[in-house]
């Protein structure tokens, strides 16, 4: 295969993967900014989205646009109930909240193992055909995944910046005390914020399902990468997370293409560690 073809395909794959990591990272950032806990069940909500997509496509034969919306909605509802009946009583106790999210993740993963078993499952391609760029042939399914991912991020941006409810939620995430001083009833935004956060994890899982196999343990790797995006981008910085996800996706794609798999992760995580040593606040974070 010509080098030009390999490079183009690698770049496209990196951009698609990076956009999905950004979806997860944005959800993680919303939950952390709102509740000040690291949501370790994020991986399992990603897995929930992937299995919702699998069942919807393989058994229900739904169009993919409905599949994506259904995955987000299922996780949103689960998130609302999780915050209301589990995490709300631990509000202000970050350690207990973090431990609770670990337990929630284990429950979701165990349920998936009971229902679907441990074996990976493959989804059919969401669309046929391919786009030719030079000598490279890019499957339309990959392009569609990237388009859905970017569209979701744009929708979230407009929700946060151009809707009254979204602006209030953003104010609570950024500074709860200032939001309360403005008369915002912050308590009603906790379940919504947690629901949206895990909803975006599920959205990423649903979009990734046609690209990779689906299994109960599928979410751990993407969650780690999303956490890297959050830290490298600068904690709480969405523009920084966007830049970090782009670079992480491209780095992972090129490392996976040109290095042995045993060296690819070592190169990736080694680079992240070196970056954080040189710039611990991340790309756009502020020095403490």
Secondary structure, 3 states (H helix, E strand, C coil): CCHHHHHHHHHHHHHHHHHHHHHHHHHHHHHHHHHCCCCCCHHHHHHHHHHHHHHHHHCCCCCHHHHHHHHHHHHHHHHHHHHHHHHHHHCCCHHHHHHHHHHHHHHHHHHHHHHHCCCCECCCCCCCCEEEECCEEEEHHHHHHHHHHHHHHHHHHHHHHHCHHHHHHHHHHHCHHHHHHCCCCCHHHHHHHHHHHHHHHHHHHHHHHCCCCECCCCHHHHHHHHHHHHHHHCCCCHHHHHHHHHHHHHHHHHHHHHCCHHHHHHHHHHHHHHHHHHCCCCCCCCCC
